[in-house]
Amino acid sequence: MTNMRMTDAQTQKREIKIAARDVDVFYGDTHAIKNVSVDIADNMVTAFIGPSGCGKSTFLRCLNRMNDTIDIARIEGRIEIDGEDIYAAAVDPVLLRARVGMVFQKPNPFPKSIYDNVAYGPRIHGLVNNKAELDDVVEQSLRRAAMWDEVKDRLDQPGTGLSGGQQQRLCIARAIATAPEVLLMDEPCSALDPIATAQIEELIDELRSNYSVVIVTHSMQQAARVSQRTAFFHLGTLVEYGETTQIFTNPEDQRTQDYITGRFG
Ligand SMILES: Nc1ncnc2c1ncn2[C@@H]1O[C@H](COP(=O)(O)OP(=O)(O)OP(=O)(O)O)[C@@H](O)[C@H]1O
């Protein structure tokens, strides 16, 4: 998988998809994210790494307003996608989440058929006009999630009956069925075995040709394999952000160095 890394020149010219400025997040009195500013490039995989509790998931959830669902969470600062403030009053968080899809740590298919899991988003957002179009979206989404051949003859069977790795790919198919622009993944492989993990990692690499992908991972090997940019968080701050190769071979900050060499975390 070494050829998946881009050169500095290639990454420099990438467009900024998400721009976060001076973001703070509080859960009641807990200050979970402290003054984080970051530009996330389009058509790239950005990895968020850092010790447990440093705020990776919290910051990820800010990017599609999932923190809105937590009563005690409060966010300050500004986050733009394609220059548009996603916290503006006019933005409907439900529509935002169709544009900024999310895949969670534990595969969480709906208790519905494989077909209906993928068809759910396009149906509720009115993205298709008829059954033939819906069939097409379901097939294309499952193909892109690299599982069409495995499930095409059992689309009416429950998604919950699939293996863990298949369920996670089904959740990815469900997330991409609404044609999102950004895909957020919160430790998507932590419940999977090495073979399923390798399949998801390959898939992530393919997905970046169409999406901006942001992945939270505890595995530094995984961050090094799948991402082109890496952000290292520590105690709610963004300590260092840059080319993945640079972060892993020549970090600027001692805390990054200590983390990637296993001295803490
Ligand atoms: N729903 C919540 N209510 C209250 N505090 C929370 C909530 N979610 C996270 N926190 C707190 O915010 C801080 C950051 O947590 P977060 O889950 O974002 O870290 P993380 O880096 O993703 O951790 P991990 O790697 O263990 O998943 C922690 O102090 C955590 O206890």
The ligand as an SDF file (V2000), in Angstrom:
LIG
                    3D

 31 33  0  0  0  0  0  0  0  0999 V2000
  -20.9510   12.6960   26.0600 N   0  0  0  0  0  0  0  0  0  0  0  0
  -20.0070   13.1810   26.8840 C   0  0  0  0  0  0  0  0  0  0  0  0
  -20.3370   13.7500   28.0610 N   0  0  0  0  0  0  0  0  0  0  0  0
  -19.3870   14.2410   28.8780 C   0  0  0  0  0  0  0  0  0  0  0  0
  -18.0690   14.2210   28.6280 N   0  0  0  0  0  0  0  0  0  0  0  0
  -17.6850   13.6580   27.4780 C   0  0  0  0  0  0  0  0  0  0  0  0
  -18.6170   13.1030   26.5290 C   0  0  0  0  0  0  0  0  0  0  0  0
  -17.9280   12.6140   25.4820 N   0  0  0  0  0  0  0  0  0  0  0  0
  -16.6280   12.8470   25.7300 C   0  0  0  0  0  0  0  0  0  0  0  0
  -16.4720   13.4680   26.9240 N   0  0  0  0  0  0  0  0  0  0  0  0
  -15.1930   13.9040   27.5410 C   0  0  0  0  0  0  0  0  0  0  0  0
  -14.5000   14.6990   26.5990 O   0  0  0  0  0  0  0  0  0  0  0  0
  -13.1120   14.3710   26.5910 C   0  0  0  0  0  0  0  0  0  0  0  0
  -12.6940   13.9190   25.1830 C   0  0  0  0  0  0  0  0  0  0  0  0
  -13.3410   12.6730   24.8990 O   0  0  0  0  0  0  0  0  0  0  0  0
  -13.3060   12.0070   23.4610 P   0  0  0  0  0  0  0  0  0  0  0  0
  -14.2100   10.8150   23.4860 O   0  0  0  0  0  0  0  0  0  0  0  0
  -13.5490   13.0240   22.4290 O   0  0  0  0  0  0  0  0  0  0  0  0
  -11.7790   11.5580   23.3790 O   0  0  0  0  0  0  0  0  0  0  0  0
  -11.0750   10.5280   22.3890 P   0  0  0  0  0  0  0  0  0  0  0  0
   -9.7300   11.0920   22.1210 O   0  0  0  0  0  0  0  0  0  0  0  0
  -11.9420   10.2450   21.2220 O   0  0  0  0  0  0  0  0  0  0  0  0
  -10.9480    9.2500   23.3180 O   0  0  0  0  0  0  0  0  0  0  0  0
  -10.8960    7.6840   22.9520 P   0  0  0  0  0  0  0  0  0  0  0  0
   -9.6790    7.5170   22.1350 O   0  0  0  0  0  0  0  0  0  0  0  0
  -10.7870    7.0270   24.2880 O   0  0  0  0  0  0  0  0  0  0  0  0
  -12.1640    7.3560   22.2210 O   0  0  0  0  0  0  0  0  0  0  0  0
  -12.9230   13.3370   27.6810 C   0  0  0  0  0  0  0  0  0  0  0  0
  -12.5510   13.9990   28.8550 O   0  0  0  0  0  0  0  0  0  0  0  0
  -14.2880   12.7160   27.8150 C   0  0  0  0  0  0  0  0  0  0  0  0
  -14.4800   12.2170   29.1110 O   0  0  0  0  0  0  0  0  0  0  0  0
  1  2  1  0
  2  3  1  0
  2  7  2  0
  3  4  2  0
  4  5  1  0
  5  6  2  0
  6  7  1  0
  6 10  1  0
  7  8  1  0
  8  9  2  0
  9 10  1  0
 10 11  1  0
 11 12  1  0
 11 30  1  0
 12 13  1  0
 13 14  1  0
 13 28  1  0
 14 15  1  0
 15 16  1  0
 16 17  2  0
 16 18  1  0
 16 19  1  0
 19 20  1  0
 20 21  2  0
 20 22  1  0
 20 23  1  0
 23 24  1  0
 24 25  2  0
 24 26  1  0
 24 27  1  0
 28 29  1  0
 28 30  1  0
 30 31  1  0
M  END
$$$$
